[in-house]
């Protein structure tokens, strides 16, 4: 599978939650993104948790994958490299979902990461390469 975009937690939560500060941006971004973007289990788990805190059924998050809007990319075989990213950015701090998204960006070098997280402006893939972003902030 060759991903054209990789989805982080923020845009998914923003799209589902009308009260989110990035809701309008997420709706516009999702309207222009093709179906089949890559998402990992860590992002889905985080999005389910955050959406539920906002009163949104976690099953709505899973619907995105079931309907083919997103493609689930398991990273079980990548855990040692995800751990290395967590160690590298221990002072950031980088959370597990962010490390998984960075690893996906390494595995899919032509993909853009869709995020609302400014930390992705300084995260690097493969040690030093900036990650192309689709985000509500400049950069």
C-alpha positions in Angstrom: 0.0 0.0 0.0 1.4 3.4 -1.0 -0.2 6.1 1.2 -0.7 9.6 -0.1 -1.4 10.9 3.3 -0.9 9.8 6.9 -3.5 10.8 9.5 -2.6 11.9 13.0 -5.1 12.0 15.8 -5.9 15.8 15.9 -7.6 16.1 12.5 -9.8 13.0 13.1 -10.9 14.3 16.5 -11.5 17.8 15.1 -13.6 16.4 12.2 -15.8 14.4 14.6 -16.1 17.1 17.3 -17.9 20.3 16.3 -16.6 22.1 19.4 -13.0 21.4 18.5 -11.0 24.6 17.6 -9.8 23.0 14.3 -13.2 21.6 13.3 -13.7 23.9 10.3 -10.2 23.3 9.1 -10.5 19.5 9.4 -13.8 19.5 7.5 -12.1 21.4 4.7 -9.0 19.3 4.7 -10.9 16.0 4.7 -13.0 17.3 1.7 -9.8 17.6 -0.4 -8.0 14.4 0.8 -8.4 11.2 -1.2 -9.7 8.1 0.4 -7.3 5.5 1.7 -4.9 7.6 3.9 -2.8 5.6 6.3 -3.7 5.4 10.0 -2.2 3.3 12.7 -3.8 1.6 15.7 -2.2 4.1 18.2 -3.9 7.0 16.4 -7.2 5.2 16.4 -7.0 4.4 20.1 -6.1 8.0 20.9 -8.9 9.4 18.7 -11.5 7.0 20.3 -10.5 8.2 23.7 -10.5 11.9 22.9 -13.8 11.7 20.9 -15.5 9.9 23.8 -14.4 12.6 26.2 -16.2 15.0 23.9 -19.4 12.9 23.9 -18.8 11.3 20.5 -19.2 7.5 20.2 -15.8 5.9 19.6 -17.4 3.7 17.0 -17.6 6.8 14.7 -13.7 6.8 14.6 -13.7 3.1 13.6 -16.2 3.8 10.8 -13.6 5.8 8.9 -11.5 2.7 8.5 -14.5 0.4 7.9 -15.8 2.6 5.1 -12.5 2.7 3.3 -11.8 6.4 4.1 -8.6 5.3 5.9 -6.4 2.2 5.6 -5.2 0.7 8.8 -1.4 0.1 8.8 -0.2 -2.1 11.6 3.2 -1.3 13.1 3.8 -4.4 15.2 6.9 -5.3 13.3 8.2 -1.7 13.7 8.2 -1.5 17.5 12.0 -1.3 18.0 12.1 1.7 15.5 9.1 3.3 17.2 10.9 2.9 20.6 14.0 4.5 19.1 12.0 7.5 18.1 10.5 7.7 21.6 14.0 7.7 23.0 15.3 10.2 20.5 12.5 12.7 21.4 12.2 11.9 25.1 12.6 15.5 26.0 10.0 16.7 23.5 8.0 14.8 24.8 6.8 12.5 22.0 3.9 10.2 22.7 3.5 6.7 21.3 1.0 7.8 18.6 3.3 10.6 17.4 6.2 8.1 17.2 4.0 5.8 15.2 3.0 8.6 12.8 6.7 9.5 12.3 7.5 5.8 11.6 4.7 5.7 9.0 6.2 8.8 7.4 9.5 7.0 7.1 7.7 4.0 5.6 5.8 6.2 3.1 8.3 8.9 2.1 5.9 10.4 -0.5 3.1 10.9 1.9 2.0 14.1 3.7 1.2 13.9 7.4 -2.2 15.5 8.2 -1.9 16.9 11.8 -2.9 19.7 14.2 0.1 19.0 16.3 2.8 21.7 16.0 5.5 19.2 17.3 5.6 17.7 13.8 7.3 20.9 12.7 10.4 19.7 14.5 10.1 15.9 14.4 12.3 14.4 11.7 12.0 11.2 9.7 15.1 9.1 9.1 16.9 11.3 11.6 17.0 14.6 9.7 14.4 14.9 7.0 11.5 17.3 7.6 8.1 15.7 7.3 5.7 17.2 4.8 2.6 18.5 6.6 -1.0 19.4 6.0 -1.8 21.4 9.1 -3.8 24.5 10.2 -0.6 26.4 11.0 2.2 27.6 8.8 5.2 25.6 8.3 
